[in-house]
Amino acid sequence: MGSLPVPSSPECSPPGRPKVSASDLAPLFSAQRRHLDHFFDRLDMSQAAAFAQALLDAPGAVFFTGVGKSGIVARKIAQTLASLGFARAGFLAPVDALHGDIGALFRGDVLVLLSKSGASDELLALAPCARAKGAYLISLTSAASGADCPLAAACDLNVHLPLQGEVCPFGLAPVTSTAIQMVFGDTVVAAIMEARRLSRDQYAANHPAGKIGKTLIFKVKDVMKKQNELPLCKEGDMIMDQLTELTSKGCGCLLVVDDEHHLIGTFTDGDLRRTLKASGPAIFSLTVGEMCNRNPRTITAEAMAVEAMEKMESPPSPVQFLPVVDENNVVCGIITLHGLVSAGL
């Protein structure tokens, strides 16, 4: 394998604390942009389409594999594809595959091999074994097909990912080639989402946790207050008699209802302050119904929780809560901004 250079001693390192300035970064980002533009301008769309169609038509599982940084990208693309729920997708470590894990590969499965050089020894060893198992092989390489890219010759389909150079002082570290691989893979996955007409509900089914899942799964009924938690009053109730109800339920408002719980309006702690300022002592003779907002924003229990947040923040001015009503305008709950934030939304 040859000999490796001996690392330089600390005494040989440049004096002082290393620094990176904006003037150092600017040319590197400009170079990276040029390299990415080179990729976009020269990518063969017919090859890209053939790759996307192969994933769409795969009768079995789709596995991705690669070595080093390409392996990390392969794992990420596999996980993204698996999250769509259209097909079984996963990462197959090349060395582990040669020591038994290739047993996961069946006839009709697709194996995608990522390699910048198209000459990785581990992938060249894996390709014939995967072919013997009956898998369809696709290589993603930055080397043009031919003698310099033996992996392409070993596969059924090769997609050339044009690479102008690496943004690295030595032109060696895969800091541009991996970006190209990631952009290509994720864009193809996005195309598959559109081709399969993936719905929000289908996507949510595979993302039950985290903010993505909560945004797509949580409905108003899952986070709203209900029954004894509701700050209810009648329109004939005196304002000053309802201060306890206004402050004790933690909603900052009263829901004004009739005897059948139909929503009449809302009265907030802000309304209380404004009424007190405008009316002074006369507030003791005012009813809630006289001062309430009779045209409040509302939402239904089956609406998405994220829709409730958007409705709270919409013009003309944001609000801190929404009454939850059914199709007959009967109050069944209240959803608050604090409740949404507490739920992780």
Secondary structure by P-SEA (a helix, b strand, c coil): ccccccccccccccccbbbbccccaaaaaaaaaaaaaaaaacccaaaaaaaaaaaaaccbbbbbbbcaaaaaaaaaaaaaaaaacccbbbbbcaaaaaacccccccccbbbbbbbcccccaaaaaaaaaaaaabbbbbbbccccccccccccccccbbbbccccccccccccccccaaaaaaaaaaaaaaaaaaaacccaaaaaaaccccaaaaaaccccccccccccccccccccccccccccccccccccbbbbbcccccccccccaaaaaaaaaaccccccccccccccccccccccccccaaaaaaaaacccccccbbbbbcccccccccccaaaaaaacc
